[in-house]
Amino acid sequence: EISACLVGSEMCIRDSSNIVSNSNSNLTSNYSSNSTSNSNITSNTTTTNTITFKGYVFQIPSNYKATTTSSQLQLIGTNNIDVAAINIQSGSFESIKASKETINSYMTNAGYAVSNIQINYYNGVEFVTAEVTQGAQKMILGYAKLNATTIFMVVTGSTNNVLNYNALNDIAPMITTARVAS
């Protein structure tokens, strides 16, 4: 179970690196737009759009634009700086919490530098997070409980290569408001 989550995490990190590197180009034209103008961006949890991904409906924070691929839900901040790749996978969040050293070992063996693995709450949602670096790109890998048998994985990064834990505060309400698609 942990191995499957870690493989999924590695794929999520790899794909999120592509989001970061492409977000300075015209990638934002592929994302659904929200009604918030760039001049009024604030870190908030007001939602204006929903998107369906892997059988769940998520409310997208108004300061993000979203699209999906077959493997992930991709978010890019309307500031064109913050990006996130999200995946959903079967598994136990409790197992992830108990396996912080396994996360470190697996990601290190996969070629990533891993640091600062911790458990924290962001906007009321418990996350296991790790700072992950590959080459010069810095990212935050996070796991949260979507339900008893499903894990929400998120990789956040930015085009300015600054770790932004506030992005988890923005994304956390997506977990608490997620519902099964009808």
PASEBA-1860 file (N, C-alpha, C; in nm, 3 decimals):
! residues 182
1> EISACLVG> 0.082/-0.120/0.000/0.000/0.000/0.000/0.086/0.126/0.000 ~ 0.187/0.129/0.089/0.276/0.245/0.095/0.354/0.257/-0.035 ~ 0.402/0.144/-0.088/0.480/0.147/-0.212/0.399/0.206/-0.326 ~ 0.273/0.167/-0.338/0.188/0.221/-0.444/0.171/0.371/-0.428 ~ 0.154/0.418/-0.306/0.141/0.562/-0.282/0.269/0.635/-0.319 ~ 0.383/0.576/-0.285/0.511/0.641/-0.314/0.538/0.646/-0.464 ~ 0.502/0.540/-0.536/0.517/0.543/-0.682/0.426/0.652/-0.738 ~ 0.304/0.661/-0.688/0.213/0.766/-0.732/0.267/0.904/-0.700
9> SEMCIRDS> 0.332/0.918/-0.584/0.391/1.046/-0.545/0.502/1.085/-0.640 ~ 0.586/0.986/-0.675/0.696/1.015/-0.766/0.644/1.061/-0.902 ~ 0.538/0.996/-0.951/0.479/1.037/-1.079/0.420/1.177/-1.068 ~ 0.356/1.205/-0.956/0.296/1.337/-0.933/0.405/1.445/-0.930 ~ 0.517/1.417/-0.864/0.628/1.512/-0.860/0.684/1.535/-1.000 ~ 0.707/1.427/-1.071/0.762/1.439/-1.207/0.671/1.524/-1.294 ~ 0.540/1.494/-1.290/0.446/1.568/-1.373/0.430/1.712/-1.327 ~ 0.440/1.737/-1.196/0.427/1.875/-1.147/0.546/1.958/-1.190
17> SNIVSNSN> 0.663/1.896/-1.205/0.780/1.969/-1.255/0.752/2.023/-1.395 ~ 0.677/1.946/-1.473/0.640/1.992/-1.607/0.546/2.112/-1.599 ~ 0.456/2.112/-1.500/0.365/2.226/-1.483/0.447/2.351/-1.452 ~ 0.542/2.339/-1.360/0.625/2.454/-1.322/0.702/2.505/-1.442 ~ 0.766/2.416/-1.515/0.850/2.461/-1.626/0.768/2.516/-1.741 ~ 0.646/2.468/-1.756/0.562/2.517/-1.866/0.475/2.636/-1.828 ~ 0.463/2.666/-1.700/0.369/2.771/-1.660/0.414/2.910/-1.702 ~ 0.540/2.929/-1.729/0.584/3.058/-1.780/0.551/3.075/-1.927
25> SNLTSNYS> 0.522/2.964/-1.995/0.479/2.975/-2.134/0.330/3.000/-2.135 ~ 0.262/2.964/-2.238/0.121/2.995/-2.251/0.032/2.885/-2.193 ~ 0.079/2.811/-2.096/0.005/2.701/-2.037/-0.127/2.746/-1.978 ~ -0.134/2.865/-1.926/-0.255/2.909/-1.857/-0.375/2.914/-1.950 ~ -0.355/2.919/-2.080/-0.470/2.920/-2.170/-0.544/2.787/-2.168 ~ -0.481/2.680/-2.117/-0.546/2.549/-2.108/-0.631/2.534/-1.984 ~ -0.627/2.627/-1.892/-0.695/2.614/-1.765/-0.828/2.688/-1.767 ~ -0.926/2.631/-1.697/-1.053/2.699/-1.685/-1.032/2.825/-1.602
33> SNSTSNSN> -1.091/2.933/-1.643/-1.066/3.057/-1.570/-1.172/3.079/-1.463 ~ -1.131/3.140/-1.357/-1.222/3.180/-1.250/-1.251/3.327/-1.268 ~ -1.346/3.376/-1.190/-1.389/3.514/-1.208/-1.301/3.614/-1.134 ~ -1.202/3.568/-1.059/-1.118/3.660/-0.984/-1.016/3.725/-1.076 ~ -1.004/3.855/-1.071/-0.904/3.921/-1.155/-0.768/3.915/-1.087 ~ -0.662/3.919/-1.165/-0.527/3.909/-1.110/-0.497/4.022/-1.013 ~ -0.558/4.136/-1.027/-0.526/4.248/-0.939/-0.586/4.232/-0.799 ~ -0.681/4.140/-0.784/-0.748/4.123/-0.655/-0.717/3.989/-0.589
41> ITSNTTTT> -0.604/3.926/-0.623/-0.573/3.794/-0.568/-0.545/3.805/-0.419 ~ -0.614/3.723/-0.344/-0.584/3.708/-0.202/-0.585/3.559/-0.173 ~ -0.517/3.521/-0.068/-0.519/3.381/-0.028/-0.650/3.356/0.044 ~ -0.740/3.286/-0.021/-0.871/3.263/0.040/-0.922/3.127/-0.002 ~ -1.037/3.090/0.050/-1.095/2.961/0.016/-1.230/2.976/-0.052 ~ -1.261/3.094/-0.103/-1.384/3.113/-0.177/-1.375/3.033/-0.306 ~ -1.479/2.960/-0.337/-1.475/2.879/-0.458/-1.577/2.927/-0.559 ~ -1.541/2.918/-0.685/-1.632/2.957/-0.791/-1.650/2.847/-0.895
49> NTITFKGY> -1.561/2.750/-0.899/-1.568/2.644/-0.998/-1.559/2.508/-0.932 ~ -1.615/2.411/-1.000/-1.597/2.272/-0.958/-1.536/2.196/-1.074 ~ -1.468/2.088/-1.041/-1.409/2.003/-1.143/-1.419/1.860/-1.093 ~ -1.445/1.768/-1.185/-1.456/1.626/-1.151/-1.326/1.557/-1.189 ~ -1.274/1.479/-1.094/-1.149/1.406/-1.116/-1.155/1.275/-1.040 ~ -1.133/1.165/-1.112/-1.130/1.030/-1.054/-1.250/1.000/-0.965 ~ -1.368/1.042/-1.012/-1.492/1.009/-0.942/-1.531/1.102/-0.829 ~ -1.456/1.210/-0.810/-1.488/1.308/-0.706/-1.508/1.445/-0.769
57> VFQIPSNY> -1.596/1.523/-0.708/-1.618/1.661/-0.750/-1.546/1.749/-0.649 ~ -1.459/1.836/-0.697/-1.382/1.926/-0.612/-1.419/2.070/-0.641 ~ -1.425/2.151/-0.537/-1.443/2.295/-0.553/-1.303/2.356/-0.564 ~ -1.283/2.433/-0.668/-1.152/2.493/-0.694/-1.147/2.631/-0.629 ~ -1.043/2.658/-0.548/-1.031/2.791/-0.488/-1.028/2.899/-0.597 ~ -1.086/3.012/-0.569/-1.099/3.117/-0.671/-0.965/3.173/-0.717 ~ -0.859/3.153/-0.640/-0.729/3.205/-0.683/-0.648/3.099/-0.759 ~ -0.716/2.996/-0.810/-0.652/2.893/-0.893/-0.736/2.865/-1.016
65> KATTTSSQ> -0.670/2.822/-1.121/-0.734/2.770/-1.241/-0.703/2.621/-1.243 ~ -0.791/2.542/-1.302/-0.773/2.397/-1.296/-0.796/2.329/-1.429 ~ -0.729/2.217/-1.445/-0.752/2.128/-1.558/-0.718/1.987/-1.510 ~ -0.759/1.889/-1.586/-0.725/1.751/-1.550/-0.655/1.683/-1.666 ~ -0.572/1.586/-1.631/-0.516/1.493/-1.727/-0.564/1.356/-1.679 ~ -0.525/1.251/-1.746/-0.567/1.118/-1.701/-0.507/1.083/-1.566 ~ -0.395/1.144/-1.531/-0.326/1.106/-1.408/-0.334/1.208/-1.295 ~ -0.376/1.331/-1.324/-0.377/1.428/-1.215/-0.466/1.548/-1.243
73> LQLIGTNN> -0.502/1.613/-1.134/-0.570/1.741/-1.136/-0.461/1.846/-1.123 ~ -0.455/1.939/-1.216/-0.349/2.039/-1.215/-0.409/2.176/-1.184 ~ -0.343/2.246/-1.092/-0.385/2.380/-1.054/-0.272/2.478/-1.084 ~ -0.307/2.594/-1.130/-0.209/2.702/-1.142/-0.273/2.827/-1.084 ~ -0.199/2.893/-0.999/-0.251/3.015/-0.936/-0.277/3.122/-1.040 ~ -0.381/3.199/-1.017/-0.409/3.308/-1.109/-0.299/3.413/-1.106 ~ -0.206/3.401/-1.009/-0.088/3.487/-1.006/0.021/3.433/-1.099 ~ -0.004/3.316/-1.163/0.091/3.249/-1.252/0.221/3.214/-1.182
81> IDVAAINI> 0.221/3.204/-1.050/0.341/3.165/-0.974/0.319/3.031/-0.906 ~ 0.209/3.014/-0.832/0.184/2.892/-0.756/0.124/2.785/-0.845 ~ 0.176/2.662/-0.834/0.124/2.550/-0.911/0.109/2.429/-0.819 ~ 0.019/2.338/-0.857/0.001/2.215/-0.780/-0.046/2.104/-0.872 ~ -0.001/1.985/-0.841/-0.048/1.864/-0.908/-0.109/1.776/-0.801 ~ -0.229/1.727/-0.826/-0.303/1.650/-0.727/-0.338/1.514/-0.785 ~ -0.324/1.412/-0.703/-0.365/1.278/-0.742/-0.443/1.217/-0.628 ~ -0.523/1.119/-0.659/-0.603/1.049/-0.561/-0.568/0.901/-0.573
89> QSGSFESI> -0.548/0.836/-0.460/-0.506/0.698/-0.463/-0.566/0.621/-0.347 ~ -0.597/0.494/-0.371/-0.643/0.408/-0.262/-0.531/0.392/-0.161 ~ -0.568/0.392/-0.036/-0.468/0.371/0.067/-0.513/0.429/0.198 ~ -0.434/0.403/0.299/-0.463/0.448/0.434/-0.373/0.566/0.471 ~ -0.435/0.675/0.508/-0.358/0.791/0.553/-0.281/0.757/0.681 ~ -0.339/0.675/0.765/-0.271/0.636/0.889/-0.141/0.563/0.858 ~ -0.139/0.482/0.752/-0.016/0.413/0.711/0.089/0.512/0.665 ~ 0.046/0.615/0.593/0.140/0.719/0.548/0.199/0.790/0.670
97> KASKETIN> 0.114/0.826/0.765/0.162/0.894/0.886/0.265/0.811/0.961 ~ 0.246/0.681/0.962/0.336/0.593/1.035/0.462/0.560/0.956 ~ 0.472/0.605/0.831/0.583/0.562/0.744/0.668/0.678/0.694 ~ 0.689/0.778/0.778/0.768/0.893/0.733/0.908/0.853/0.688 ~ 0.971/0.759/0.754/1.105/0.717/0.713/1.101/0.643/0.579 ~ 0.993/0.569/0.555/0.978/0.500/0.427/0.966/0.603/0.314 ~ 0.893/0.709/0.339/0.881/0.817/0.239/1.019/0.872/0.207 ~ 1.096/0.901/0.310/1.230/0.956/0.291/1.318/0.860/0.211
105> SYMTNAGY> 1.320/0.732/0.250/1.404/0.634/0.181/1.365/0.617/0.035 ~ 1.235/0.602/0.010/1.190/0.581/-0.127/1.223/0.700/-0.216 ~ 1.190/0.819/-0.171/1.211/0.938/-0.254/1.360/0.964/-0.274 ~ 1.442/0.938/-0.172/1.587/0.954/-0.185/1.641/0.855/-0.288 ~ 1.597/0.731/-0.280/1.640/0.630/-0.378/1.594/0.662/-0.519 ~ 1.486/0.736/-0.532/1.435/0.776/-0.663/1.506/0.900/-0.717 ~ 1.601/0.954/-0.639/1.680/1.066/-0.689/1.639/1.203/-0.640 ~ 1.554/1.207/-0.539/1.509/1.335/-0.484/1.579/1.360/-0.351
113> AVSNIQIN> 1.609/1.485/-0.323/1.655/1.524/-0.190/1.530/1.552/-0.108 ~ 1.521/1.491/0.009/1.402/1.503/0.092/1.441/1.561/0.227 ~ 1.362/1.656/0.275/1.388/1.713/0.407/1.256/1.754/0.471 ~ 1.264/1.782/0.599/1.155/1.843/0.674/1.023/1.766/0.662 ~ 1.028/1.634/0.681/0.904/1.555/0.681/0.834/1.582/0.814 ~ 0.708/1.624/0.805/0.635/1.658/0.927/0.486/1.639/0.909 ~ 0.416/1.641/1.020/0.270/1.633/1.020/0.218/1.766/1.073 ~ 0.136/1.833/0.993/0.079/1.962/1.031/-0.063/1.974/0.979
121> YYNGVEFV> -0.135/2.069/1.034/-0.269/2.101/0.987/-0.264/2.228/0.902 ~ -0.334/2.224/0.789/-0.349/2.340/0.703/-0.497/2.360/0.680 ~ -0.548/2.473/0.725/-0.690/2.506/0.712/-0.777/2.391/0.764 ~ -0.735/2.333/0.878/-0.813/2.229/0.943/-0.793/2.087/0.890 ~ -0.707/2.069/0.790/-0.683/1.937/0.731/-0.543/1.890/0.769 ~ -0.535/1.767/0.819/-0.406/1.711/0.857/-0.331/1.662/0.733 ~ -0.206/1.704/0.722/-0.119/1.665/0.611/0.010/1.606/0.665 ~ 0.064/1.508/0.594/0.204/1.468/0.607/0.274/1.538/0.492
129> TAEVTQGA> 0.374/1.620/0.522/0.443/1.694/0.416/0.592/1.666/0.419 ~ 0.652/1.685/0.303/0.797/1.673/0.290/0.842/1.775/0.188 ~ 0.957/1.834/0.213/1.017/1.923/0.113/1.103/1.835/0.024 ~ 1.079/1.844/-0.106/1.144/1.758/-0.204/1.214/1.846/-0.307 ~ 1.337/1.811/-0.338/1.414/1.886/-0.437/1.469/1.790/-0.540 ~ 1.456/1.829/-0.665/1.521/1.756/-0.773/1.591/1.859/-0.859 ~ 1.723/1.846/-0.869/1.799/1.950/-0.937/1.782/2.079/-0.860 ~ 1.741/2.184/-0.931/1.719/2.312/-0.865/1.573/2.334/-0.825
137> QKMILGYA> 1.483/2.244/-0.865/1.341/2.263/-0.840/1.302/2.215/-0.701 ~ 1.241/2.307/-0.621/1.193/2.277/-0.487/1.041/2.259/-0.491 ~ 0.994/2.158/-0.419/0.850/2.130/-0.414/0.812/2.082/-0.274 ~ 0.683/2.092/-0.245/0.628/2.036/-0.122/0.541/1.918/-0.164 ~ 0.568/1.803/-0.107/0.487/1.684/-0.128/0.397/1.670/-0.006 ~ 0.268/1.655/-0.028/0.175/1.643/0.084/0.076/1.530/0.065 ~ 0.044/1.465/0.174/-0.058/1.360/0.177/-0.164/1.401/0.277 ~ -0.290/1.377/0.242/-0.401/1.402/0.334/-0.505/1.293/0.315
145> KLNATTIF> -0.591/1.279/0.413/-0.697/1.177/0.409/-0.818/1.235/0.337 ~ -0.856/1.172/0.225/-0.979/1.212/0.158/-1.098/1.141/0.222 ~ -1.082/1.011/0.247/-1.179/0.934/0.323/-1.107/0.812/0.380 ~ -1.178/0.718/0.438/-1.114/0.607/0.509/-1.025/0.521/0.420 ~ -1.051/0.518/0.291/-0.975/0.431/0.201/-0.905/0.505/0.088 ~ -0.904/0.637/0.093/-0.849/0.716/-0.017/-0.757/0.826/0.034 ~ -0.642/0.839/-0.031/-0.543/0.941/0.003/-0.541/1.048/-0.105 ~ -0.534/1.172/-0.062/-0.522/1.289/-0.148/-0.373/1.326/-0.148
153> MVVTGSTN> -0.309/1.321/-0.263/-0.167/1.357/-0.273/-0.156/1.489/-0.349 ~ -0.073/1.578/-0.300/-0.053/1.706/-0.367/0.096/1.738/-0.370 ~ 0.138/1.790/-0.483/0.274/1.843/-0.496/0.258/1.989/-0.533 ~ 0.312/2.078/-0.450/0.305/2.221/-0.480/0.444/2.273/-0.512 ~ 0.447/2.369/-0.598/0.572/2.434/-0.634/0.541/2.575/-0.681 ~ 0.640/2.642/-0.730/0.617/2.776/-0.781/0.718/2.806/-0.891 ~ 0.679/2.897/-0.978/0.769/2.935/-1.086/0.888/3.014/-1.035 ~ 0.877/3.072/-0.914/0.991/3.144/-0.857/1.071/3.055/-0.761
161> NVLNYNAL> 1.036/2.925/-0.756/1.110/2.824/-0.681/1.115/2.851/-0.531 ~ 1.008/2.909/-0.477/0.996/2.935/-0.333/0.893/2.838/-0.277 ~ 0.928/2.769/-0.169/0.832/2.680/-0.104/0.721/2.762/-0.040 ~ 0.598/2.731/-0.074/0.484/2.810/-0.028/0.384/2.718/0.043 ~ 0.399/2.706/0.174/0.307/2.623/0.251/0.167/2.683/0.255 ~ 0.151/2.812/0.229/0.018/2.872/0.225/-0.068/2.812/0.114 ~ -0.003/2.759/0.011/-0.080/2.692/-0.095/-0.160/2.575/-0.038 ~ -0.105/2.508/0.063/-0.180/2.398/0.126/-0.303/2.451/0.199
169> NDIAPMIT> -0.295/2.571/0.256/-0.413/2.632/0.317/-0.520/2.659/0.212 ~ -0.478/2.698/0.092/-0.574/2.723/-0.017/-0.636/2.593/-0.068 ~ -0.554/2.488/-0.076/-0.598/2.362/-0.135/-0.676/2.275/-0.036 ~ -0.651/2.287/0.092/-0.715/2.202/0.193/-0.868/2.199/0.184 ~ -0.936/2.311/0.160/-1.082/2.304/0.150/-1.131/2.215/0.035 ~ -1.047/2.189/-0.063/-1.086/2.097/-0.170/-1.112/1.958/-0.112 ~ -1.039/1.923/-0.007/-1.056/1.792/0.056/-1.184/1.790/0.139 ~ -1.205/1.894/0.219/-1.320/1.895/0.309/-1.452/1.911/0.234
177> TARVAS> -1.450/1.965/0.114/-1.574/1.984/0.038/-1.590/1.881/-0.075 ~ -1.493/1.790/-0.092/-1.502/1.691/-0.199/-1.624/1.601/-0.178 ~ -1.685/1.566/-0.288/-1.797/1.473/-0.281/-1.786/1.374/-0.398 ~ -1.846/1.259/-0.380/-1.844/1.159/-0.485/-1.932/1.209/-0.600 ~ -1.880/1.199/-0.722/-1.955/1.244/-0.840/-2.077/1.154/-0.857 ~ -2.188/1.216/-0.898/-2.310/1.135/-0.916/-2.323/1.085/-1.058
END
